[in-house]
Each structure stands twice: as C-alpha cells, then as structure tokens.
Amino acid sequence: MIEHIASSASPSITSGAALCIQSGSLRRGDALQVSLAGDTRARARVERFDMTGLYLSVDGQRVKCRPWQKGDMDLNRCRGTSSRFTVQSVEADVEAFA
C-alpha cells in the first residue's frame, strides 16, 4: 500500500468535487490523504481503478470518480506527476465494489 497526497478546492468529497492526486499510478489498496478547503482533511482508500473510473472508500461511503474535464469544478494543482478526477457519485454503502 502506498500513501498519496491529494487535494480538493471543495470543503468535502461530494458529487462534482474535483480531486488532484499526486501520483501517476494508483493501485487497489493505496491510501489518499486528501486536503480539503477550510483546512480539513479526509482519508480515502482506492478500491478499484480501471477503464470505468476511480472507485474510493471515504468515511463509509462509496465514491466513484471520472477523469477531470475542462468546465468541471476548479482544481487545486498538485506538484509533480498528478492525476485529476471529478467525483461522479457518492453512495452510503461501502460493502464491496463489484
């Protein structure tokens, strides 16, 4: 498991929030330390990363992300190699990603 640094201009990880992850390679089980607006933090775990999207578990929630696109929420830039995503959906159940 590798721990990555991530940031968001949003105060929470909700639908529409943009995430910048300081990494070019994410794998299942990797951890994210996410800095949010207002000096708050969240921890996330990569559940799946494939052609269908980036799937995270965050505080008991399932979070599905898609690649960030121009026109999405403003993005805090990460240093070095980074990956950029927009939260597409958040669900309350974090049992298992199919």
C-alpha positions, 0 to 999 in steps of 0.5 A: 500500500502506498500513501498519496497526497491529494487535494480538493478546492471543495470543503468535502468529497461530494458529487462534482468535487474535483480531486488532484492526486499526486501520483501517476499510478494508483493501485487497489489498496493505496491510501489518499490523504486528501486536503480539503478547503477550510483546512480539513482533511479526509482519508480515502482508500482506492478500491478499484481503478480501471477503464470505468473510473476511480472507485474510493472508500471515504468515511463509509461511503462509496465514491466513484470518480471520472477523469477531470474535464475542462468546465468541471469544478476548479482544481487545486494543482498538485506538484509533480506527476498528478492525476485529476478526477471529478467525483461522479457519485457518492453512495452510503454503502461501502460493502464491496465494489463489484 
